[in-house]
Amino acid sequence: MNVHPMTKSIGRCTSKHKNNNIESKMDVMIKLYESIAAEQSVRGAKKKLDARDIIYYDAQKTVGASNFDKRSSEGKALILAKQIVKGEKLLAQRGYSIKAKRREVSIGMARLELQDN
């Protein structure tokens, strides 16, 4: 079984129907971040997304209609941990660099910060 080093969770879900929406979910998330960055630059803030703009990869949640945290004004998103690798590639194609931080590993969470290049 595959264990992702960021979350140390065992990848049990290998069925096709759970993985086929990764790119569209990433597109939605990237649009969200781009709108946040535009908002910040209008307000005269620095162009980098700051520490509040963090993606949450939650290994213990299922991705469904509520995979994005609607309460969050900072643009937090919940995405399955097994999508991290594919997500990193997609984000790199869009020109974002990713800094990974290992925190809250005990509850299966890994925080990744997005920054503009």
C-alpha positions as MATLAB code, in Angstrom:
seq = 'MNVHPMTKSIGRCTSKHKNNNIESKMDVMIKLYESIAAEQSVRGAKKKLDARDIIYYDAQKTVGASNFDKRSSEGKALILAKQIVKGEKLLAQRGYSIKAKRREVSIGMARLELQDN';
ca = [
       0.000    0.000    0.000;
       1.172    3.495   -0.791;
       1.848    5.867    2.080;
       2.180    9.526    1.157;
       5.112   11.094    3.028;
       3.238   14.354    3.684;
       0.315   12.854    5.532;
       1.456    9.323    6.346;
      -1.992    8.126    5.349;
      -2.498    4.824    3.604;
      -3.879    5.257    0.095;
      -6.773    2.827    0.006;
      -8.972    4.469   -2.633;
      -7.663    3.538   -6.036;
     -10.969    3.387   -7.889;
     -11.256    5.475  -11.035;
     -14.402    7.408  -10.123;
     -12.726    8.981   -7.102;
      -9.841   10.395   -9.137;
     -11.363   11.643  -12.379;
     -12.268   15.141  -11.158;
      -8.863   16.181   -9.846;
      -8.057   18.596  -12.663;
     -11.416   20.370  -12.572;
     -11.190   20.738   -8.782;
      -7.673   22.133   -9.127;
      -8.915   24.588  -11.771;
     -11.613   25.838   -9.396;
      -9.071   26.162   -6.599;
      -6.552   28.008   -8.786;
      -9.227   30.467   -9.960;
     -10.052   31.062   -6.310;
      -6.404   31.837   -5.523;
      -6.005   34.052   -8.580;
      -9.025   36.105   -7.517;
      -7.568   36.438   -4.012;
      -4.234   37.601   -5.463;
      -6.027   40.138   -7.671;
      -8.016   41.403   -4.681;
      -4.829   41.815   -2.652;
      -3.047   43.724   -5.418;
      -6.018   46.090   -5.778;
      -5.783   46.824   -2.073;
      -2.085   47.568   -2.472;
      -1.008   44.439   -0.661;
       2.043   42.470   -1.699;
       1.585   40.195   -4.682;
       2.573   37.054   -2.787;
      -0.250   35.110   -1.243;
       0.286   35.461    2.474;
       0.248   32.834    5.198;
      -3.539   32.982    5.541;
      -3.912   31.642    2.012;
      -3.274   27.996    2.707;
      -4.618   24.871    1.049;
      -5.629   22.153    3.451;
      -5.140   18.590    2.298;
      -7.247   16.433    4.572;
      -6.559   12.731    4.366;
      -9.668   11.813    6.316;
     -12.373   13.625    4.294;
     -14.055   12.470    1.123;
     -14.123   14.860   -1.765;
     -17.678   15.675   -2.720;
     -19.783   18.735   -3.345;
     -18.504   20.256   -0.116;
     -14.794   19.808   -0.822;
     -14.251   23.562   -0.533;
     -14.629   25.263    2.838;
     -17.401   27.797    2.209;
     -16.835   29.626    5.507;
     -13.321   30.620    4.583;
     -12.684   34.063    3.167;
      -8.985   33.206    2.819;
      -9.665   30.578    0.179;
      -9.003   27.349    2.052;
      -9.791   24.157    0.182;
     -10.172   20.555    1.295;
      -8.623   18.060   -1.073;
      -7.774   14.392   -0.628;
      -4.164   13.769    0.289;
      -3.663   11.431   -2.640;
      -4.277   14.359   -5.013;
      -1.282   16.313   -3.728;
       1.205   14.991   -6.272;
      -1.017   15.624   -9.287;
      -2.054   18.966   -7.832;
       1.566   20.062   -7.436;
       2.207   19.359  -11.117;
      -0.877   21.331  -12.180;
       0.038   24.263   -9.941;
       3.625   24.228  -11.215;
       2.298   24.446  -14.785;
       0.350   27.567  -13.784;
       3.497   29.186  -12.379;
       2.979   28.678   -8.647;
       5.681   27.415   -6.333;
       4.714   25.263   -3.408;
       6.335   25.242    0.013;
       5.358   22.206    2.011;
       5.223   22.327    5.789;
       4.776   19.237    7.906;
       2.277   20.117   10.605;
      -0.590   18.337   12.303;
       0.546   15.006   10.878;
      -1.039   13.206   13.807;
      -4.529   14.052   12.556;
      -3.592   13.397    8.953;
      -3.272   17.017    7.822;
      -0.559   18.621    5.737;
      -0.498   22.346    5.032;
       0.882   23.620    1.763;
       1.371   27.320    1.134;
       0.944   28.769   -2.329;
       3.173   31.602   -3.489;
       3.440   33.460   -6.762;
       6.774   33.139   -8.533;
];
